[in-house]
């Protein structure tokens, strides 16, 4: 486990708490994939997310804390993304997800 990975996990969990994302269990994995700095995969039906950090990436350009915040924001909007990718969605489901996000942002943005 690299130092960057521990910083990444701590920073992600800071935003996870701040964004009130406790409906998801979160698992972390250090990966050696050249295609991304970090990534998140959400599994809404099962209620969890897998957050990955590319341990070979050079974080000098973006910073490991920035990458963690970026992935937490993906989790924050994942309900909308999940609905948008579903084959069938009602307008009320979309409105409900939008309102949920807006209400959360109202509490968080000071």
N, C-alpha and C positions, 0 to 999 in steps of 0.2 A: 504494500500500500504506500503510495507516494504522499509526500507532504501536500502537494496540490490537491490530491483526492480528498484528504481530510478537511482542507480549507473549503473545497467545493461542497462537501456534504454539510458542513456547519453553516455555510452561507445559504445553501438551498433551504435548510430547515428554518433559518431565520425568516426567510420570505414565505415559506410554507405556513409558519405560525402567523405572520403578519397578514397574509392573504386569507387566513381562516380556511385552510384546505384540509381539515382533519377528516373529511369524508373519504379521503384516500389513504391507504397504507402506502408507504413509499419504501422502495428498495433501491439500493445503489450498486453499481457495478463499474469497475474500472475495465476499460476496453482498449484495444490497440487497433483502431480502425482509422484509416487515413482519410475517410470521407467527411468527418465532422469533428468539431471540438468537443461538443457535448450533445446529448439527445435525450428525449423523454418519450416513453411509450406508455400510453394510458389504456387501461382495461376497465372501462366503466362498468360493465356487467359484473366484474369480479371485485371492483372497488379498490384497485391498486394501480400504482404507476412504477415503472422501472426507469430510473434516471442513470444515464451512462456518461462517463467522462473518458475521453480519449487520452490515455496516459502518455502517448507519444506526441501529442500536440504541443506546439510552442505557444504558450499563453501570453507572451510578451505583448502581442498586438491587441488582444481584447481583455485579458485578465481573467483569472479563474473565478473571481467573485462575480464579474459581469456574466460569465457563462452560467453560473448557478442561478442568478436572478433571471436571466433569459429563460431558462428551463422552468422556473417557478411560474413565470408569467404564462408560459404555454399551458401549465397545469391549471392556472386560474381561468383561462378561456377554453379549456378542453370540453366543457359541457356544450358550448356553442359549436365548437369544431366537430364534436361527435354527432350532434344533431344535423349539422350541415352535410356531413358525409353519409347520413343514413338515406336509404332509398325512399322512404316515405316519412314525411314529417308534417304535422298539422301546424297551422299558423299559431294556434294557442300554445303548442309546445315550444315553438321558436320564441314567442313573446315571453313565455315564462322563463326561459333560459336567459333571455336578454335582460329582463327585469331583475333576475337574481344577480347577474353580474353588475348591473347598474347600482343596485342597493348595496352590494358589497363595496364597490368603488366609492360610493357616497360616504360610507363609514371610514374608509381607509385614506381617502384624499382629504387632507386638511389644508 
